[in-house]
């Protein structure tokens, strides 16, 4: 039986993500309330990977605490600080195993990992790590063969998405709500109107939300709230009375004040971002926006 070992890279800098990365690393950014790193680990399990090494800088405690030993996803995860170009380190990890290197802080289209494994052994440069987010290597008689790819994306038109701006992050969440992001299966119960409501959340509003709405865990949606189409409410959020949201992403731990009206925004704590205008503002009035 063929054995696979994955190298999951999560050491990307996050300057272009601005305030989104102030309190979390890119791999912990939620898409449809599921962190990017979780999406990557579930994808790896689906293609037959059972062991992997996560490469980070050792400083992302929230990431290590969330992933742990990987057992919640059926994986055995170890942690190391690896250089993406150090083939000797890769060879020492996996013995006679096929190595699959992926980025844990980006999105891949359905079928990309399967295609990469199918083409293992074809020759290409190791630049694939940063350019496309996936690569395959074959350990061969004590050494590691060249990382393979050979125009997989050009042939199959499968283009990964590096979530590297707030605008792209907003778009990725909206696409996930519309079922266009493989691997994003939102956890929670389906309410009668087909919205997704996370464990421990209470929805008091009698105004039925649109179908493309996901509410995280331990949230309170007060009376009179209107949740329009394409809304993601992160874990531990409070949406106060008579607030209105549409085409919005509310990150975990955010309070949206009474009567607030938000359209096409990304909100985190006291910060609000308009992707269309690429403007971020800090809201000083805790009655409008705050940490929950």
Rosetta blueprint (number, residue, H / E / L):
1 X L
2 X L
3 X L
4 X E
5 X E
6 X E
7 X E
8 X E
9 X E
10 X L
11 X L
12 X L
13 X L
14 X L
15 X H
16 X H
17 X H
18 X H
19 X H
20 X H
21 X H
22 X L
23 X L
24 X L
25 X L
26 X H
27 X H
28 X H
29 X L
30 X E
31 X E
32 X L
33 X L
34 X E
35 X E
36 X H
37 X H
38 X H
39 X H
40 X H
41 X H
42 X H
43 X H
44 X H
45 X H
46 X H
47 X L
48 X L
49 X L
50 X L
51 X E
52 X E
53 X E
54 X E
55 X E
56 X L
57 X L
58 X L
59 X L
60 X L
61 X H
62 X H
63 X H
64 X H
65 X H
66 X H
67 X H
68 X L
69 X L
70 X L
71 X H
72 X H
73 X H
74 X L
75 X L
76 X E
77 X E
78 X E
79 X E
80 X E
81 X L
82 X L
83 X L
84 X L
85 X L
86 X L
87 X H
88 X H
89 X H
90 X H
91 X H
92 X H
93 X H
94 X H
95 X L
96 X L
97 X L
98 X E
99 X E
100 X E
101 X E
102 X E
103 X E
104 X L
105 X L
106 X E
107 X E
108 X L
109 X L
110 X L
111 X L
112 X H
113 X H
114 X H
115 X H
116 X H
117 X H
118 X H
119 X L
120 X L
121 X L
122 X L
123 X L
124 X L
125 X L
126 X L
127 X L
128 X H
129 X H
130 X H
131 X H
132 X L
133 X L
134 X E
135 X E
136 X E
137 X E
138 X E
139 X E
140 X E
141 X L
142 X L
143 X E
144 X E
145 X L
146 X L
147 X L
148 X E
149 X L
150 X L
151 X L
152 X H
153 X H
154 X H
155 X H
156 X H
157 X L
158 X L
159 X L
160 X L
161 X E
162 X E
163 X L
164 X L
165 X L
166 X H
167 X H
168 X H
169 X H
170 X H
171 X H
172 X H
173 X H
174 X H
175 X H
176 X H
177 X H
178 X L
179 X L
180 X L
181 X L
182 X L
183 X L
184 X L
185 X L
186 X L
187 X L
188 X L
189 X E
190 X E
191 X L
192 X L
193 X L
194 X L
195 X L
196 X E
197 X E
198 X L
199 X L
200 X L
201 X L
202 X E
203 X E
204 X L
205 X L
206 X L
207 X L
208 X L
209 X L
210 X L
211 X L
212 X L
213 X E
214 X E
215 X E
216 X L
217 X L
218 X L
219 X L
220 X E
221 X E
222 X L
223 X L
224 X L
225 X L
226 X E
227 X E
228 X L
229 X L
230 X L
231 X E
232 X E
233 X E
234 X L
235 X L
236 X L
237 X L
238 X E
239 X E
240 X L
241 X L
242 X L
243 X L
244 X E
245 X E
246 X E
247 X L
248 X E
249 X E
250 X E
251 X L
252 X L
253 X L
254 X E
255 X E
256 X E
257 X L
258 X L
259 X L
260 X L
261 X E
262 X E
263 X E
264 X L
265 X E
266 X E
267 X E
268 X E
269 X L
270 X L
271 X E
272 X E
273 X E
274 X E
275 X L
276 X L
277 X L
278 X L
279 X E
280 X E
281 X E
282 X E
283 X L
284 X L
285 X L
286 X L
287 X L
288 X L
289 X E
290 X E
291 X E
292 X L
